[in-house]
Amino acid sequence: MNVNPIEMQKSLGGVNYPASKREIIEKAEKNGAKQEIKEALKALPEKEYESPAAVNREVGK
């Protein structure tokens, strides 16, 4: 999925890593993430993510 990495990082502000997919999505929604960011996060595999970079890597696949 093609999302702006800067917008993605803004959406993930305040996430405590490692974090589950659910925790990441909840924080992004609280941060007012755009629809395209929420869709990209909802498409992530169910696993623990160690860092914002790990989330970006997975979204970029």
C-alpha positions as CSV (number, residue, x, y, z in Angstrom):
1,M,0.0,0.0,0.0
2,N,1.3,3.4,-0.8
3,V,1.1,5.7,2.2
4,N,3.1,8.8,3.1
5,P,5.7,7.6,5.7
6,I,5.7,11.0,7.5
7,E,1.9,10.8,7.9
8,M,2.3,7.2,9.1
9,Q,4.9,8.3,11.7
10,K,2.6,11.1,12.9
11,S,-0.2,8.6,13.3
12,L,2.0,6.2,15.4
13,G,3.1,8.9,17.8
14,G,2.9,7.7,21.4
15,V,2.8,4.0,20.7
16,N,4.8,2.0,23.3
17,Y,6.8,-0.7,21.5
18,P,6.7,-3.6,21.2
19,A,3.1,-3.2,20.3
20,S,0.4,-5.5,18.8
21,K,-1.5,-4.7,15.7
22,R,-4.5,-3.8,17.8
23,E,-2.6,-1.4,20.0
24,I,-1.1,0.3,16.9
25,I,-4.5,0.7,15.2
26,E,-6.1,2.1,18.4
27,K,-3.3,4.7,18.9
28,A,-3.5,5.7,15.2
29,E,-7.3,6.2,15.5
30,K,-6.8,8.3,18.7
31,N,-4.1,10.4,16.8
32,G,-6.6,11.1,14.0
33,A,-5.0,9.0,11.3
34,K,-6.3,9.4,7.8
35,Q,-8.4,6.7,6.2
36,E,-5.6,5.4,4.0
37,I,-3.3,5.0,7.1
38,K,-6.0,3.1,9.0
39,E,-6.6,0.8,6.0
40,A,-2.9,0.1,5.7
41,L,-2.6,-0.7,9.4
42,K,-5.6,-2.9,9.4
43,A,-4.0,-4.9,6.5
44,L,-0.9,-5.7,8.7
45,P,-0.2,-9.3,9.8
46,E,-1.2,-10.1,13.4
47,K,2.1,-9.9,15.4
48,E,4.1,-7.8,17.7
49,Y,5.9,-4.8,16.1
50,E,9.2,-3.8,17.7
51,S,9.4,-0.2,16.3
52,P,7.8,2.3,14.0
53,A,10.3,1.3,11.3
54,A,9.0,-2.3,11.6
55,V,5.5,-1.1,10.9
56,N,6.6,1.0,8.0
57,R,8.5,-1.9,6.5
58,E,5.5,-4.2,6.7
59,V,3.2,-1.5,5.2
60,G,5.6,-1.0,2.4
61,K,5.5,-4.6,1.3
